[in-house]
Amino acid sequence: MEDLFWTTLLVNGKNAEYHILFEEEEYRFFPKESSIATYRFKREHDEWLAADQASEEVKDMAVEALEKYLLRQH
């Protein structure tokens, strides 16, 4: 498991802090508060895929955070 970064996502109308880890080819979003959903994303053939049920808004914010992080790594 690789520790990557922290980000904030808007979930159910509230800001939620998420710790992002990379494990088994997935980017995993773990919430600081245990009562909020976790999310997993994969990148396949230049497309981001959500492994969990995520609203389009959450998916868009998560993908944006991932892309910014990955761009900073190059």
C-alpha positions as CSV (number, residue, x, y, z in Angstrom):
1,M,0.0,0.0,0.0
2,E,1.4,3.3,-1.1
3,D,0.5,6.5,0.8
4,L,-0.2,9.3,-1.8
5,F,-2.0,12.4,-0.5
6,W,-5.0,14.0,1.2
7,T,-7.8,15.8,-0.6
8,T,-11.2,17.2,0.1
9,L,-14.3,16.1,-1.8
10,L,-17.8,17.4,-1.6
11,V,-20.0,14.5,-0.4
12,N,-23.7,14.9,0.3
13,G,-23.3,18.7,0.3
14,K,-20.5,18.6,2.9
15,N,-16.7,18.8,2.6
16,A,-15.0,15.6,3.5
17,E,-11.3,14.9,3.9
18,Y,-10.0,11.8,2.1
19,H,-6.7,10.0,2.4
20,I,-5.7,8.5,-0.9
21,L,-3.7,5.3,-1.1
22,F,-2.6,3.1,-4.0
23,E,-3.0,-0.6,-3.7
24,E,-3.6,-3.5,-6.1
25,E,-3.8,-1.2,-9.1
26,E,-6.5,1.0,-7.5
27,Y,-6.5,4.5,-6.0
28,R,-8.4,4.2,-2.8
29,F,-10.1,7.1,-1.1
30,F,-10.5,6.6,2.6
31,P,-12.5,9.2,4.6
32,K,-11.2,10.8,7.7
33,E,-14.7,10.2,9.2
34,S,-15.7,6.6,9.2
35,S,-19.4,7.4,8.6
36,I,-18.6,8.5,5.0
37,A,-18.3,6.2,2.0
38,T,-14.9,5.0,0.7
39,Y,-14.2,5.1,-3.1
40,R,-11.9,3.2,-5.4
41,F,-10.8,4.2,-8.9
42,K,-8.8,2.5,-11.6
43,R,-7.3,3.8,-14.8
44,E,-7.7,1.5,-17.8
45,H,-7.1,2.4,-21.4
46,D,-6.8,6.1,-20.5
47,E,-10.2,6.1,-18.8
48,W,-11.0,6.4,-15.1
49,L,-13.4,3.8,-13.8
50,A,-15.1,3.9,-10.4
51,A,-15.1,0.5,-8.7
52,D,-17.8,1.7,-6.2
53,Q,-21.0,3.6,-6.5
54,A,-20.1,7.3,-6.7
55,S,-22.1,10.2,-7.9
56,E,-20.8,11.9,-11.0
57,E,-19.9,14.9,-8.8
58,V,-17.8,12.8,-6.5
59,K,-16.2,10.9,-9.4
60,D,-15.4,14.2,-11.2
61,M,-13.7,15.7,-8.1
62,A,-11.8,12.5,-7.3
63,V,-10.6,12.2,-10.9
64,E,-9.5,15.8,-10.9
65,A,-7.5,15.3,-7.7
66,L,-5.9,12.2,-9.1
67,E,-4.9,13.8,-12.3
68,K,-3.4,16.8,-10.5
69,Y,-1.4,14.5,-8.3
70,L,-0.2,12.4,-11.2
71,L,0.8,15.4,-13.2
72,R,2.9,16.7,-10.3
73,Q,4.8,13.4,-10.3
74,H,6.2,13.9,-13.8
